[in-house]
Amino acid sequence: MSRLVVVSNRVQSLNQGPGGNQGGLAVALIAALRQRGGIWFGWSGETTPVFTGEIHREREGDTETAVVDLEPQDVDEYYNGFANRTLWPLFHNRVDLSEFERDFEGGYARVNRRFADTLAPLVEPDDLVWVHDYHLMPLGQELRQRGIANRIGFFLHIPWPPADLLLSLPHTRALIHALFAYDLVAFQTQAWLDNFLHFVTSQLDGEVGEGHRVTVGDRTICATVAPIGIETREFEAAAASDEARFARERMYMSATGRSLIVGVDRLDYSKGLPERFNGYERFLSRYPDMRGLVYMLQVAPPSREKVDTYQAIRAELDALSGRINGEYADIDWVPIRYVNKGYARARLAGIFRAARIGLVTPLRDGMNLVAKEYVAAQDPADPGVLILSRFA
Ligand code: GDG
């Protein structure tokens, strides 16, 4: 089997185990890398005054991480700018929140060039290159321009929006056209693939052929649906670990017989958190008998804190949880426990298992791994119930 070269914005350390803080995507990528051997390349999360392209490596058997530092301006324009102020809201149907600035667009192009400059010398002729997500859409094209002829795939973790939304972004055709440098472009769901194909045929004069082939100009690629799963066995094992059992017992003890409803989401406006809090409040107001019988735990680790829309959602949730607790709490009962921090994966598994209800209510989501993890963590003899919004 050829070696895998995974490229994503951030890279997680290889040696964390179930006590670690990484999410399902990192666990899945590490599992894929261990199977084939290879490199995981991306940004270190650190900054340096001047970009040098110096690579920091960490090795474990056949698997290696390779990361580079970026300049503060790169982080502002590429990560906090074009990726998370422009593309993320636009691709999640929030065109109202999507900001376009030429500097963001320039920073995005620059970081993709920097990634390509640094990565190209690491790629060996037989490697299979697998690029992840909206941060790196032009990377394939940049690699081709540096002579990389390998098979390169691109996977989009987030939704693909309808064409009319996408067209509100300046230079969008060039951005999407760049995807035709890949050999394979894959999406989470048929709906996102259909939106992509509609854009390509209506805006790029593309043609859809047999067997997922899509042609624009002289490039034919394969565009397909390849939904992400979770490492089910690994998560079941995490749910059965001592750390999970300890977390579960802590939950039971503090719950004093009440049923737990759990939500775990990055603090992001796409996850429908204010709507969830409001829905729960409505439930308490319509069914007074249920007060004191249930409580909700919302784990929401802060995310993208430099972006003001994320500061706004955090303030909104602080106010909402305070208001709901103020109105409904009793001396021995708090309706919402709202925590702004992350937990080790094994503890999370224990919390999922302790919860009678998993509440996953995004307004838009590429997939949603929490829903899958909630199911995997259940006791098969006495499973809880998963409630999903139609957009998960
Ligand atoms: C993007 C797309 C798509 C959360 N809190 C903690 C923690 N997590 C883990 C969860 C889960 C992961 O993070 C979140 O994955 P999601 O799929 O729910 O959402 P996004 O972060 O928005 O991910 C999404 C995904 O990419 C994969 O393609 O499904 O649609 O938006 O694994 O468990 N993990 C730990 N502590 C926490 O407090 N350890």
Residues whose N, C-alpha, C, O or C-beta is under 5 A from the ligand:
A	BS01	GDG	G20 N21 Q22 G23 G24 L25 H157 I228 V264 R266 P301 K341 G342 Y343 A344 R345 D365 G366 M367 N368 L369 V370
